[in-house]
């Protein structure tokens, strides 16, 4: 859970630091034995994709860009799902976990 929450919140906080409209919406809920996590944040509207994977825009990209990969790997390890969507103003990551 620390890998998932830590990386998603860190990414959201970093993204809002570059925009005047700083907004982060965070949802963490248990429903019928499932854990639902949703983080929506404002951002500058720029996304870089390579082979359908998000690429870090931080200055030293070789030391960054592992957050979403680590989240995805952890979610898959526990048989959950992760969905990433974005539009011109908001970036959203939704995670669904089935705790044992």
Biopython code that builds the backbone (N, CA, C, O; Angstrom):
import numpy as np
from Bio.PDB.StructureBuilder import StructureBuilder

atoms = [
    (1, "UNK", "N", (0.830, -1.191, 0.000)),
    (1, "UNK", "CA", (0.000, 0.000, 0.000)),
    (1, "UNK", "C", (0.878, 1.260, 0.000)),
    (1, "UNK", "O", (0.523, 2.272, -0.605)),
    (2, "UNK", "N", (2.018, 1.185, 0.681)),
    (2, "UNK", "CA", (2.921, 2.329, 0.735)),
    (2, "UNK", "C", (3.461, 2.679, -0.652)),
    (2, "UNK", "O", (3.564, 3.857, -0.995)),
    (3, "UNK", "N", (3.802, 1.678, -1.443)),
    (3, "UNK", "CA", (4.298, 1.931, -2.798)),
    (3, "UNK", "C", (3.222, 2.617, -3.625)),
    (3, "UNK", "O", (3.506, 3.583, -4.332)),
    (4, "UNK", "N", (2.005, 2.133, -3.546)),
    (4, "UNK", "CA", (0.910, 2.688, -4.340)),
    (4, "UNK", "C", (0.606, 4.118, -3.913)),
    (4, "UNK", "O", (0.656, 5.036, -4.733)),
    (5, "UNK", "N", (0.295, 4.311, -2.650)),
    (5, "UNK", "CA", (-0.088, 5.644, -2.179)),
    (5, "UNK", "C", (1.068, 6.638, -2.260)),
    (5, "UNK", "O", (0.875, 7.779, -2.680)),
    (6, "UNK", "N", (2.243, 6.220, -1.868)),
    (6, "UNK", "CA", (3.394, 7.116, -1.880)),
    (6, "UNK", "C", (3.698, 7.645, -3.271)),
    (6, "UNK", "O", (3.883, 8.848, -3.451)),
    (7, "UNK", "N", (3.750, 6.761, -4.251)),
    (7, "UNK", "CA", (4.062, 7.178, -5.613)),
    (7, "UNK", "C", (2.949, 8.010, -6.232)),
    (7, "UNK", "O", (3.224, 9.020, -6.879)),
    (8, "UNK", "N", (1.701, 7.606, -6.047)),
    (8, "UNK", "CA", (0.598, 8.357, -6.645)),
    (8, "UNK", "C", (0.472, 9.754, -6.041)),
    (8, "UNK", "O", (0.273, 10.730, -6.764)),
    (9, "UNK", "N", (0.587, 9.847, -4.734)),
    (9, "UNK", "CA", (0.496, 11.163, -4.102)),
    (9, "UNK", "C", (1.700, 12.034, -4.449)),
    (9, "UNK", "O", (1.545, 13.236, -4.663)),
    (10, "UNK", "N", (2.880, 11.457, -4.508)),
    (10, "UNK", "CA", (4.065, 12.218, -4.887)),
    (10, "UNK", "C", (3.925, 12.765, -6.305)),
    (10, "UNK", "O", (4.254, 13.924, -6.558)),
    (11, "UNK", "N", (3.444, 11.944, -7.223)),
    (11, "UNK", "CA", (3.233, 12.390, -8.602)),
    (11, "UNK", "C", (2.210, 13.523, -8.660)),
    (11, "UNK", "O", (2.412, 14.507, -9.372)),
    (12, "UNK", "N", (1.120, 13.387, -7.919)),
    (12, "UNK", "CA", (0.072, 14.416, -7.930)),
    (12, "UNK", "C", (0.596, 15.735, -7.367)),
    (12, "UNK", "O", (0.336, 16.800, -7.927)),
    (13, "UNK", "N", (1.321, 15.665, -6.277)),
    (13, "UNK", "CA", (1.867, 16.881, -5.655)),
    (13, "UNK", "C", (2.867, 17.556, -6.598)),
    (13, "UNK", "O", (2.869, 18.781, -6.726)),
    (14, "UNK", "N", (3.700, 16.775, -7.245)),
    (14, "UNK", "CA", (4.655, 17.330, -8.202)),
    (14, "UNK", "C", (3.928, 17.994, -9.369)),
    (14, "UNK", "O", (4.320, 19.077, -9.805)),
    (15, "UNK", "N", (2.882, 17.361, -9.874)),
    (15, "UNK", "CA", (2.147, 17.898, -11.028)),
    (15, "UNK", "C", (1.458, 19.218, -10.711)),
    (15, "UNK", "O", (1.463, 20.125, -11.542)),
    (16, "UNK", "N", (0.872, 19.343, -9.541)),
    (16, "UNK", "CA", (0.156, 20.587, -9.225)),
    (16, "UNK", "C", (1.111, 21.739, -8.925)),
    (16, "UNK", "O", (0.701, 22.899, -8.940)),
    (17, "UNK", "N", (2.362, 21.437, -8.656)),
    (17, "UNK", "CA", (3.303, 22.513, -8.365)),
    (17, "UNK", "C", (3.569, 23.384, -9.593)),
    (17, "UNK", "O", (4.050, 24.510, -9.459)),
    (18, "UNK", "N", (3.265, 22.880, -10.775)),
    (18, "UNK", "CA", (3.537, 23.609, -12.018)),
    (18, "UNK", "C", (2.327, 24.328, -12.598)),
    (18, "UNK", "O", (2.413, 24.864, -13.703)),
    (19, "UNK", "N", (1.207, 24.357, -11.892)),
    (19, "UNK", "CA", (-0.010, 24.982, -12.436)),
    (19, "UNK", "C", (-0.604, 25.963, -11.432)),
    (19, "UNK", "O", (-0.443, 25.790, -10.224)),
    (20, "UNK", "N", (-1.286, 26.986, -11.923)),
    (20, "UNK", "CA", (-1.898, 27.958, -10.999)),
    (20, "UNK", "C", (-3.102, 27.368, -10.259)),
    (20, "UNK", "O", (-3.331, 27.704, -9.097)),
    (21, "UNK", "N", (-3.868, 26.501, -10.909)),
    (21, "UNK", "CA", (-5.044, 25.874, -10.303)),
    (21, "UNK", "C", (-4.624, 24.557, -9.654)),
    (21, "UNK", "O", (-4.697, 23.500, -10.281)),
    (22, "UNK", "N", (-4.191, 24.621, -8.415)),
    (22, "UNK", "CA", (-3.687, 23.438, -7.711)),
    (22, "UNK", "C", (-4.847, 22.675, -7.094)),
    (22, "UNK", "O", (-5.483, 23.146, -6.151)),
    (23, "UNK", "N", (-5.116, 21.490, -7.633)),
    (23, "UNK", "CA", (-6.233, 20.691, -7.144)),
    (23, "UNK", "C", (-5.852, 19.220, -7.128)),
    (23, "UNK", "O", (-5.385, 18.674, -8.127)),
    (24, "UNK", "N", (-6.059, 18.588, -5.979)),
    (24, "UNK", "CA", (-5.877, 17.141, -5.847)),
    (24, "UNK", "C", (-7.126, 16.584, -5.170)),
    (24, "UNK", "O", (-7.530, 17.048, -4.104)),
    (25, "UNK", "N", (-7.722, 15.590, -5.804)),
    (25, "UNK", "CA", (-8.852, 14.880, -5.207)),
    (25, "UNK", "C", (-8.375, 13.468, -4.896)),
    (25, "UNK", "O", (-7.813, 12.791, -5.756)),
    (26, "UNK", "N", (-8.602, 13.030, -3.670)),
    (26, "UNK", "CA", (-8.117, 11.727, -3.220)),
    (26, "UNK", "C", (-9.281, 10.934, -2.657)),
    (26, "UNK", "O", (-10.015, 11.420, -1.796)),
    (27, "UNK", "N", (-9.448, 9.708, -3.145)),
    (27, "UNK", "CA", (-10.490, 8.815, -2.642)),
    (27, "UNK", "C", (-9.843, 7.491, -2.266)),
    (27, "UNK", "O", (-9.112, 6.897, -3.058)),
    (28, "UNK", "N", (-10.116, 7.042, -1.065)),
    (28, "UNK", "CA", (-9.671, 5.725, -0.596)),
    (28, "UNK", "C", (-10.866, 5.113, 0.096)),
    (28, "UNK", "O", (-11.321, 5.608, 1.127)),
    (29, "UNK", "N", (-11.372, 4.034, -0.474)),
    (29, "UNK", "CA", (-12.595, 3.453, 0.080)),
    (29, "UNK", "C", (-12.554, 1.932, -0.006)),
    (29, "UNK", "O", (-11.997, 1.359, -0.942)),
    (30, "UNK", "N", (-13.147, 1.304, 0.977)),
    (30, "UNK", "CA", (-13.354, -0.143, 0.966)),
    (30, "UNK", "C", (-14.823, -0.360, 0.638)),
    (30, "UNK", "O", (-15.701, 0.270, 1.227)),
    (31, "UNK", "N", (-15.083, -1.258, -0.308)),
    (31, "UNK", "CA", (-16.455, -1.552, -0.705)),
    (31, "UNK", "C", (-16.560, -3.031, -1.058)),
    (31, "UNK", "O", (-15.969, -3.493, -2.034)),
    (32, "UNK", "N", (-17.310, -3.754, -0.263)),
    (32, "UNK", "CA", (-17.539, -5.184, -0.503)),
    (32, "UNK", "C", (-16.231, -5.962, -0.628)),
    (32, "UNK", "O", (-16.089, -6.820, -1.498)),
    (33, "UNK", "N", (-15.287, -5.654, 0.244)),
    (33, "UNK", "CA", (-14.019, -6.369, 0.268)),
    (33, "UNK", "C", (-12.997, -5.870, -0.734)),
    (33, "UNK", "O", (-11.905, -6.429, -0.828)),
    (34, "UNK", "N", (-13.327, -4.836, -1.481)),
    (34, "UNK", "CA", (-12.392, -4.273, -2.458)),
    (34, "UNK", "C", (-11.880, -2.930, -1.955)),
    (34, "UNK", "O", (-12.589, -2.205, -1.258)),
    (35, "UNK", "N", (-10.665, -2.612, -2.308)),
    (35, "UNK", "CA", (-10.113, -1.301, -1.989)),
    (35, "UNK", "C", (-10.089, -0.483, -3.272)),
    (35, "UNK", "O", (-9.550, -0.915, -4.291)),
    (36, "UNK", "N", (-10.674, 0.693, -3.205)),
    (36, "UNK", "CA", (-10.744, 1.592, -4.350)),
    (36, "UNK", "C", (-9.914, 2.830, -4.024)),
    (36, "UNK", "O", (-10.117, 3.474, -2.995)),
    (37, "UNK", "N", (-8.985, 3.149, -4.908)),
    (37, "UNK", "CA", (-8.153, 4.336, -4.761)),
    (37, "UNK", "C", (-8.301, 5.147, -6.038)),
    (37, "UNK", "O", (-8.168, 4.620, -7.142)),
    (38, "UNK", "N", (-8.577, 6.427, -5.875)),
    (38, "UNK", "CA", (-8.661, 7.314, -7.031)),
    (38, "UNK", "C", (-7.962, 8.620, -6.671)),
    (38, "UNK", "O", (-8.241, 9.228, -5.638)),
    (39, "UNK", "N", (-7.051, 9.036, -7.541)),
    (39, "UNK", "CA", (-6.370, 10.313, -7.366)),
    (39, "UNK", "C", (-6.515, 11.082, -8.666)),
    (39, "UNK", "O", (-6.111, 10.623, -9.734)),
    (40, "UNK", "N", (-7.103, 12.266, -8.547)),
    (40, "UNK", "CA", (-7.267, 13.172, -9.680)),
    (40, "UNK", "C", (-6.519, 14.453, -9.330)),
    (40, "UNK", "O", (-6.699, 15.014, -8.249)),
    (41, "UNK", "N", (-5.690, 14.905, -10.246)),
    (41, "UNK", "CA", (-4.972, 16.158, -9.990)),
    (41, "UNK", "C", (-4.938, 17.014, -11.242)),
    (41, "UNK", "O", (-4.940, 16.516, -12.368)),
    (42, "UNK", "N", (-4.907, 18.323, -11.007)),
    (42, "UNK", "CA", (-4.691, 19.240, -12.117)),
    (42, "UNK", "C", (-3.229, 19.109, -12.550)),
    (42, "UNK", "O", (-2.368, 18.709, -11.768)),
    (43, "UNK", "N", (-2.973, 19.453, -13.805)),
    (43, "UNK", "CA", (-1.608, 19.431, -14.324)),
    (43, "UNK", "C", (-1.550, 20.326, -15.549)),
    (43, "UNK", "O", (-2.571, 20.886, -15.951)),
    (44, "UNK", "N", (-0.391, 20.470, -16.143)),
    (44, "UNK", "CA", (-0.231, 21.424, -17.241)),
    (44, "UNK", "C", (-0.708, 20.907, -18.593)),
    (44, "UNK", "O", (-0.571, 21.607, -19.596)),
    (45, "UNK", "N", (-1.258, 19.713, -18.642)),
    (45, "UNK", "CA", (-1.824, 19.179, -19.886)),
    (45, "UNK", "C", (-0.840, 18.477, -20.788)),
    (45, "UNK", "O", (-1.220, 17.993, -21.854)),
    (46, "UNK", "N", (0.414, 18.410, -20.391)),
    (46, "UNK", "CA", (1.429, 17.768, -21.222)),
    (46, "UNK", "C", (1.717, 16.352, -20.722)),
    (46, "UNK", "O", (2.051, 16.144, -19.555)),
    (47, "UNK", "N", (1.579, 15.390, -21.627)),
    (47, "UNK", "CA", (1.865, 13.989, -21.311)),
    (47, "UNK", "C", (2.808, 13.467, -22.392)),
    (47, "UNK", "O", (2.595, 13.715, -23.579)),
    (48, "UNK", "N", (3.840, 12.751, -21.985)),
    (48, "UNK", "CA", (4.747, 12.119, -22.935)),
    (48, "UNK", "C", (4.577, 10.612, -22.815)),
    (48, "UNK", "O", (4.763, 10.033, -21.745)),
    (49, "UNK", "N", (4.221, 9.990, -23.928)),
    (49, "UNK", "CA", (4.045, 8.540, -23.976)),
    (49, "UNK", "C", (5.048, 7.938, -24.946)),
    (49, "UNK", "O", (5.318, 8.495, -26.010)),
    (50, "UNK", "N", (5.597, 6.786, -24.557)),
    (50, "UNK", "CA", (6.461, 6.011, -25.448)),
    (50, "UNK", "C", (6.069, 4.558, -25.274)),
    (50, "UNK", "O", (6.141, 4.018, -24.170)),
    (51, "UNK", "N", (5.656, 3.925, -26.352)),
    (51, "UNK", "CA", (5.182, 2.538, -26.311)),
    (51, "UNK", "C", (4.056, 2.380, -25.288)),
    (51, "UNK", "O", (4.024, 1.408, -24.533)),
    (52, "UNK", "N", (3.132, 3.348, -25.273)),
    (52, "UNK", "CA", (1.985, 3.357, -24.353)),
    (52, "UNK", "C", (2.385, 3.429, -22.883)),
    (52, "UNK", "O", (1.610, 3.033, -22.012)),
    (53, "UNK", "N", (3.578, 3.927, -22.601)),
    (53, "UNK", "CA", (4.035, 4.094, -21.222)),
    (53, "UNK", "C", (4.365, 5.561, -20.997)),
    (53, "UNK", "O", (4.883, 6.241, -21.883)),
    (54, "UNK", "N", (4.057, 6.032, -19.808)),
    (54, "UNK", "CA", (4.304, 7.422, -19.469)),
    (54, "UNK", "C", (5.788, 7.634, -19.206)),
    (54, "UNK", "O", (6.433, 6.839, -18.522)),
    (55, "UNK", "N", (6.316, 8.721, -19.760)),
    (55, "UNK", "CA", (7.723, 9.069, -19.615)),
    (55, "UNK", "C", (7.826, 10.286, -18.702)),
    (55, "UNK", "O", (7.080, 11.254, -18.853)),
    (56, "UNK", "N", (8.747, 10.227, -17.766)),
    (56, "UNK", "CA", (8.953, 11.335, -16.836)),
    (56, "UNK", "C", (9.426, 12.576, -17.575)),
    (56, "UNK", "O", (10.216, 12.492, -18.515)),
    (57, "UNK", "N", (8.931, 13.730, -17.137)),
    (57, "UNK", "CA", (9.358, 15.016, -17.690)),
    (57, "UNK", "C", (10.327, 15.727, -16.751)),
    (57, "UNK", "O", (10.708, 16.869, -17.008)),
    (58, "UNK", "N", (10.725, 15.076, -15.684)),
    (58, "UNK", "CA", (11.662, 15.695, -14.746)),
    (58, "UNK", "C", (13.021, 15.852, -15.412)),
    (58, "UNK", "O", (13.367, 15.111, -16.332)),
    (59, "UNK", "N", (13.783, 16.827, -14.934)),
    (59, "UNK", "CA", (15.052, 17.172, -15.577)),
    (59, "UNK", "C", (15.999, 15.987, -15.690)),
    (59, "UNK", "O", (16.605, 15.792, -16.743)),
    (60, "UNK", "N", (16.143, 15.206, -14.654)),
    (60, "UNK", "CA", (17.014, 14.031, -14.680)),
    (60, "UNK", "C", (16.136, 12.791, -14.811)),
    (60, "UNK", "O", (15.945, 12.052, -13.845)),
    (61, "UNK", "N", (15.609, 12.570, -15.998)),
    (61, "UNK", "CA", (14.623, 11.512, -16.240)),
    (61, "UNK", "C", (15.167, 10.111, -15.955)),
    (61, "UNK", "O", (14.388, 9.198, -15.682)),
    (62, "UNK", "N", (16.479, 9.926, -16.012)),
    (62, "UNK", "CA", (17.026, 8.596, -15.738)),
    (62, "UNK", "C", (16.874, 8.209, -14.272)),
    (62, "UNK", "O", (16.857, 7.024, -13.940)),
    (63, "UNK", "N", (16.765, 9.198, -13.400)),
    (63, "UNK", "CA", (16.572, 8.919, -11.978)),
    (63, "UNK", "C", (15.104, 8.944, -11.596)),
    (63, "UNK", "O", (14.762, 8.665, -10.447)),
    (64, "UNK", "N", (14.226, 9.273, -12.543)),
    (64, "UNK", "CA", (12.806, 9.387, -12.282)),
    (64, "UNK", "C", (12.037, 8.545, -13.293)),
    (64, "UNK", "O", (12.623, 7.941, -14.191)),
    (65, "UNK", "N", (10.721, 8.514, -13.133)),
    (65, "UNK", "CA", (9.893, 7.799, -14.097)),
    (65, "UNK", "C", (9.563, 6.374, -13.683)),
    (65, "UNK", "O", (9.064, 5.591, -14.492)),
    (66, "UNK", "N", (9.837, 6.034, -12.440)),
    (66, "UNK", "CA", (9.574, 4.677, -11.974)),
    (66, "UNK", "C", (8.290, 4.581, -11.145)),
    (66, "UNK", "O", (7.828, 3.481, -10.841)),
    (67, "UNK", "N", (7.717, 5.728, -10.779)),
    (67, "UNK", "CA", (6.565, 5.733, -9.882)),
    (67, "UNK", "C", (5.378, 4.955, -10.410)),
    (67, "UNK", "O", (4.911, 4.024, -9.753)),
    (68, "UNK", "N", (4.876, 5.319, -11.590)),
    (68, "UNK", "CA", (3.718, 4.610, -12.145)),
    (68, "UNK", "C", (4.048, 3.156, -12.476)),
    (68, "UNK", "O", (3.192, 2.280, -12.350)),
    (69, "UNK", "N", (5.286, 2.900, -12.897)),
    (69, "UNK", "CA", (5.696, 1.515, -13.166)),
    (69, "UNK", "C", (5.648, 0.690, -11.880)),
    (69, "UNK", "O", (5.162, -0.441, -11.878)),
    (70, "UNK", "N", (6.152, 1.262, -10.791)),
    (70, "UNK", "CA", (6.123, 0.547, -9.509)),
    (70, "UNK", "C", (4.698, 0.335, -9.021)),
    (70, "UNK", "O", (4.374, -0.721, -8.476)),
    (71, "UNK", "N", (3.845, 1.338, -9.215)),
    (71, "UNK", "CA", (2.437, 1.187, -8.829)),
    (71, "UNK", "C", (1.813, 0.060, -9.643)),
    (71, "UNK", "O", (1.170, -0.825, -9.079)),
    (72, "UNK", "N", (1.994, 0.083, -10.966)),
    (72, "UNK", "CA", (1.414, -0.948, -11.833)),
    (72, "UNK", "C", (1.896, -2.343, -11.438)),
    (72, "UNK", "O", (1.101, -3.280, -11.354)),
    (73, "UNK", "N", (3.188, -2.474, -11.197)),
    (73, "UNK", "CA", (3.761, -3.762, -10.812)),
    (73, "UNK", "C", (3.167, -4.261, -9.487)),
    (73, "UNK", "O", (2.857, -5.444, -9.345)),
    (74, "UNK", "N", (3.013, -3.357, -8.532)),
    (74, "UNK", "CA", (2.454, -3.730, -7.233)),
    (74, "UNK", "C", (0.984, -4.102, -7.355)),
    (74, "UNK", "O", (0.536, -5.076, -6.750)),
    (75, "UNK", "N", (0.239, -3.341, -8.124)),
    (75, "UNK", "CA", (-1.185, -3.632, -8.334)),
    (75, "UNK", "C", (-1.335, -5.008, -8.983)),
    (75, "UNK", "O", (-2.174, -5.802, -8.557)),
    (76, "UNK", "N", (-0.541, -5.294, -9.998)),
    (76, "UNK", "CA", (-0.611, -6.598, -10.668)),
    (76, "UNK", "C", (-0.208, -7.736, -9.734)),
    (76, "UNK", "O", (-0.783, -8.822, -9.788)),
    (77, "UNK", "N", (0.770, -7.487, -8.889)),
    (77, "UNK", "CA", (1.227, -8.513, -7.940)),
    (77, "UNK", "C", (0.084, -8.975, -7.044)),
    (77, "UNK", "O", (0.008, -10.146, -6.671)),
    (78, "UNK", "N", (-0.807, -8.039, -6.701)),
    (78, "UNK", "CA", (-1.929, -8.370, -5.835)),
    (78, "UNK", "C", (-3.235, -8.515, -6.604)),
    (78, "UNK", "O", (-4.322, -8.364, -6.046)),
    (79, "UNK", "N", (-3.110, -8.812, -7.908)),
    (79, "UNK", "CA", (-4.246, -9.151, -8.777)),
    (79, "UNK", "C", (-5.287, -8.044, -8.863)),
    (79, "UNK", "O", (-6.484, -8.312, -8.964)),
    (80, "UNK", "N", (-4.828, -6.810, -8.824)),
    (80, "UNK", "CA", (-5.723, -5.666, -8.952)),
    (80, "UNK", "C", (-5.665, -5.090, -10.353)),
    (80, "UNK", "O", (-5.034, -5.654, -11.248)),
    (81, "UNK", "N", (-6.324, -3.971, -10.528)),
    (81, "UNK", "CA", (-6.310, -3.277, -11.809)),
    (81, "UNK", "C", (-5.965, -1.815, -11.592)),
    (81, "UNK", "O", (-6.227, -1.248, -10.531)),
    (82, "UNK", "N", (-5.371, -1.213, -12.618)),
    (82, "UNK", "CA", (-5.031, 0.202, -12.576)),
    (82, "UNK", "C", (-5.427, 0.815, -13.904)),
    (82, "UNK", "O", (-5.172, 0.254, -14.969)),
    (83, "UNK", "N", (-6.056, 1.977, -13.821)),
    (83, "UNK", "CA", (-6.493, 2.693, -15.024)),
    (83, "UNK", "C", (-5.992, 4.134, -14.925)),
    (83, "UNK", "O", (-6.188, 4.801, -13.909)),
    (84, "UNK", "N", (-5.351, 4.599, -15.980)),
    (84, "UNK", "CA", (-4.845, 5.972, -16.034)),
    (84, "UNK", "C", (-5.568, 6.697, -17.164)),
    (84, "UNK", "O", (-5.592, 6.226, -18.301)),
    (85, "UNK", "N", (-6.152, 7.839, -16.841)),
    (85, "UNK", "CA", (-6.809, 8.668, -17.847)),
    (85, "UNK", "C", (-6.356, 10.113, -17.663)),
    (85, "UNK", "O", (-5.890, 10.504, -16.593)),
    (86, "UNK", "N", (-6.502, 10.890, -18.722)),
    (86, "UNK", "CA", (-6.146, 12.299, -18.635)),
    (86, "UNK", "C", (-6.868, 13.074, -19.719)),
    (86, "UNK", "O", (-7.226, 12.539, -20.769)),
    (87, "UNK", "N", (-7.069, 14.349, -19.434)),
    (87, "UNK", "CA", (-7.546, 15.283, -20.437)),
    (87, "UNK", "C", (-6.647, 16.507, -20.364)),
    (87, "UNK", "O", (-5.561, 16.437, -19.789)),
    (88, "UNK", "N", (-7.065, 17.594, -20.916)),
    (88, "UNK", "CA", (-6.210, 18.783, -20.982)),
    (88, "UNK", "C", (-5.950, 19.416, -19.607)),
    (88, "UNK", "O", (-4.957, 20.122, -19.433)),
    (89, "UNK", "N", (-6.846, 19.166, -18.618)),
    (89, "UNK", "CA", (-6.728, 19.800, -17.307)),
    (89, "UNK", "C", (-6.425, 18.842, -16.153)),
    (89, "UNK", "O", (-5.805, 19.236, -15.165)),
    (90, "UNK", "N", (-6.861, 17.591, -16.277)),
    (90, "UNK", "CA", (-6.773, 16.666, -15.140)),
    (90, "UNK", "C", (-6.155, 15.334, -15.532)),
    (90, "UNK", "O", (-6.348, 14.828, -16.638)),
    (91, "UNK", "N", (-5.406, 14.788, -14.587)),
    (91, "UNK", "CA", (-4.770, 13.478, -14.713)),
    (91, "UNK", "C", (-5.357, 12.608, -13.611)),
    (91, "UNK", "O", (-5.422, 13.037, -12.459)),
    (92, "UNK", "N", (-5.789, 11.385, -13.945)),
    (92, "UNK", "CA", (-6.438, 10.536, -12.956)),
    (92, "UNK", "C", (-5.852, 9.121, -12.995)),
    (92, "UNK", "O", (-5.608, 8.554, -14.060)),
    (93, "UNK", "N", (-5.637, 8.580, -11.807)),
    (93, "UNK", "CA", (-5.227, 7.183, -11.659)),
    (93, "UNK", "C", (-6.240, 6.521, -10.733)),
    (93, "UNK", "O", (-6.506, 7.006, -9.633)),
    (94, "UNK", "N", (-6.806, 5.396, -11.200)),
    (94, "UNK", "CA", (-7.746, 4.620, -10.404)),
    (94, "UNK", "C", (-7.152, 3.240, -10.183)),
    (94, "UNK", "O", (-6.651, 2.610, -11.113)),
    (95, "UNK", "N", (-7.213, 2.783, -8.955)),
    (95, "UNK", "CA", (-6.700, 1.462, -8.591)),
    (95, "UNK", "C", (-7.797, 0.706, -7.881)),
    (95, "UNK", "O", (-8.507, 1.250, -7.034)),
    (96, "UNK", "N", (-7.925, -0.561, -8.241)),
    (96, "UNK", "CA", (-8.879, -1.464, -7.593)),
    (96, "UNK", "C", (-8.101, -2.678, -7.117)),
    (96, "UNK", "O", (-7.465, -3.373, -7.910)),
    (97, "UNK", "N", (-8.157, -2.926, -5.813)),
    (97, "UNK", "CA", (-7.447, -4.052, -5.206)),
    (97, "UNK", "C", (-8.424, -5.002, -4.529)),
    (97, "UNK", "O", (-9.462, -4.590, -4.012)),
    (98, "UNK", "N", (-8.072, -6.272, -4.544)),
    (98, "UNK", "CA", (-8.872, -7.290, -3.871)),
    (98, "UNK", "C", (-8.012, -7.893, -2.759)),
    (98, "UNK", "O", (-7.277, -8.852, -2.994)),
    (99, "UNK", "N", (-8.105, -7.330, -1.545)),
    (99, "UNK", "CA", (-7.263, -7.825, -0.450)),
    (99, "UNK", "C", (-7.535, -9.303, -0.141)),
    (99, "UNK", "O", (-8.642, -9.814, -0.310)),
    (100, "UNK", "N", (-6.492, -9.943, 0.308)),
    (100, "UNK", "CA", (-6.611, -11.358, 0.673)),
    (100, "UNK", "C", (-7.090, -11.484, 2.087)),
    (100, "UNK", "O", (-7.255, -12.597, 2.586)),
]
sb = StructureBuilder()
sb.init_structure("model")
sb.init_model(0)
sb.init_chain("A")
sb.init_seg("    ")
for serial, (resi, resn, name, xyz) in enumerate(atoms, 1):
    if name == "N":
        sb.init_residue(resn, " ", resi, " ")
    sb.init_atom(name, np.array(xyz, "f"), 0.0, 1.0, " ", f" {name:<3s}", serial, name[0])
structure = sb.get_structure()
